[in-house]
Amino acid sequence: MEGPEVGALIQEARESIEAARNYRNELQQRMGALALARTQIKESAAQTCHALRQHFIDLKASITKLLDERQETLIQEVSAIEQDNIKPLDDCQKLLEQGVNTADDLLKEGEMAVSGIAGNNENLYNFTNKALHNQLDSLPEVPSLVEVPCLSAQLDDIFLPLVRDLICKLGSVASRPPVQMEELIERPGAILVRWCKCDDDFVAQDYRLQYRKNTGSHYEDVYVGSESEFLVLQIDPHVDYQFRVCARGDGRQEWSPWSVPQTGCTTLVPHEWSPGYDGYSLSSRRNIALRNDCVSHGALYSKAATYLPGQTLTFRVESVGQMDKRDSIGVCVERRYDCESLQRDAAVLFM
């Protein structure tokens, strides 16, 4: 085999080795992605099982408490009815006992008067007179059984089937949330978060966006509304943040499951105006500038060159005073303190 042919074979072999190396690296990356997918399935399944168990434990406790409270209410109602209706019977019992005692006394006195009739007619006269005054023919009214309560419990047999039907429809398991994170775009001191629906049948009424630092343990609400993107401000540069979003269906009160969290950061420092210009007053965060009454006005520059080609800049004019022909807003490549406006080379005016 001649030299050129050997060289070509060696070159081909090297290319094959490089292709095999790249192929192996690609497969290893896919294996890593597969491991992450497996971890997500297992961890989300474990979290879902824990959430289900905890929910039903809490639900059982709440239902048991409600049933105990209802039972106690009914028992108290029974006791109240019993006491209210026993009291008249107790009063009647006292009258009857008094009548029995009076009758016993009259019996004893009458028997003594009759047995001593030959010796003392006065005792017999007194007894007869006393018997007439005691109204022995007057009896207290005793209620019949149909006139007094006969308590019973009325328990509806339809309650258990209704509860069974509700329990059978309680909860559901979703394999995927109806909304997912779509894009995280860095902005100066901020991150633009975009999300989208991944379930065409789901009609979203509101979205709820949360974020936290990677080192944080709790998410914070940062946006609730109908838009599908939001600019999260006050983001520390070069710090990783996690974002997640969920949605609320049209006419529903509960929120959907959370999306898979996405991590993002910004390398762009937040916008600040340069301090030290006599013609302008700055806010505490130096992101708002107000032209004052100073006679000398020059161009006010940002503190650092933080903007790159292709980025979107948004200016907001909150108040307008007396206009000056030099008033303008724009971008430039470099600072030039010898110019009082941006009407110069290497600068673009917007207004």
Residue, then its C-alpha position, 0 to 999 in steps of 0.5 A: m500500500e502506497g504512502p498516500e493511501v495510508g495517509a488517507l486511511i489514517q485520516e479516515a480512521r482519525e475522523s471515525i475516532e472523532a465521530a465515535r468520541n462525539y457520538r459517545n459524548e452525545l449518548q452520555q449527555r442523553m443518558g444524563a438527560l434520561a437520568l434526570a427524567r427518571t429522577q423527576i418521575k420518581e420524585s414527583a411520584a413520591q411527592t404526589c403520594h405524600a401529598l395524597r396521604q397527608h390530604f386524606i389524613d387531614l380530611k379524615a380528621s376534619i370529617t371525624k371532627l365534624l361528625d363528632e360535633r354533629q353527634e354532640t349537637l344532637i345529643q345536647e338537643v335530646s337532653a334539652i328536650e328531655q329536661d324541658n318535658i321532665k320538669p312538668l312531670d316532676d311538678c305533677q309528681k310532687l302534687l301527687e305525693q302531697g295528695v297521697n300524704t294528705a290522704d294517708d293523714l286523713l285515713k289515720e285521723g278518720e280511723m281514729a275518729v271512727s274507733g273512738i265514736a262512742g267516747n268523743n263525737e267532736n273528733l268525728y265532727n272535726f274529721t268530717n269537716k276536714a275531709l270536706h275542705n281537702q276536696l278529696d274528689s279533686l285529682p291533678e291532671v296526669p298527661s297521657l303517653v300520647e301527650v308527652p314526647c317519645l324521642s327517636a333519632q331520624l337518620d337519613d339513609i341517603f347520606l352514605p351513598l351521597v358521601r360515597d359518590l363525592i369521595c369517588k370523585l374526590g381528587s385526581v392525578a395529573s401526569r403533566p401540568p397544563v402549563q409549562m415554562e417556555e423561556l427565561i430571558e435575561r434583562p438588566g437586573a431582571i428576568l423576563v419569564r414566559w410560559c405557555k399552555c401544553d394542554d389545548d383543552f385547558v382554558a386558563q383564567d389566571y396564571r400564578l408565577q413564583y420564584r426563589k433563589n436556588t439557595g432558598s427554601h420557599y417560593e414567593d408569589v411574584y405575579v397573578g394575572s392573565e398574561s403569559e409573560f412577566l418581567v421579574l425585577q430586583i434580580d441579583p446578577h449572577v445568582d441562580y433563581q428558580f421559577r415555576v407557574c401554575a394556572r386556574g381554569d375558567g370558573r374554577q377556584e383551585w390552582s393546577p399543579w405546578s410546572v417543572p421548575q426552571t432555573g435562570c439568571t441574569t449577567l446584566v446589572p440593573h440600570e442606574w443613572s450616573p450620579g454627580y450631574d448637577g442638572y438631574s436629581l436621582s431616586s434612591r435606587r438611581n433608576i429614575a432621573l428628574r431634571n431640576d432647575c439647574v441652568s447647566h444641563g448636559a447629557l445624563y449617562s447610565k452608570a455602565a455600558t450594560y446593553l447589548p445589540g438585540q436587546t429591547l429597551t423600554f423607556r417610561v416618561e412619568s411626568v413632563g415639565q417645560m420642554d427644551k429643544r435638547d430634550s431627547i432619549g437614546v443610546c450611544v457607544e461612549r460617554r462624551y462630556d463635552c456634548e450637551s445632547l445626544q445629537r452627535d456621532a455614535a448615538v441614536l435618538f429615540m425622541 
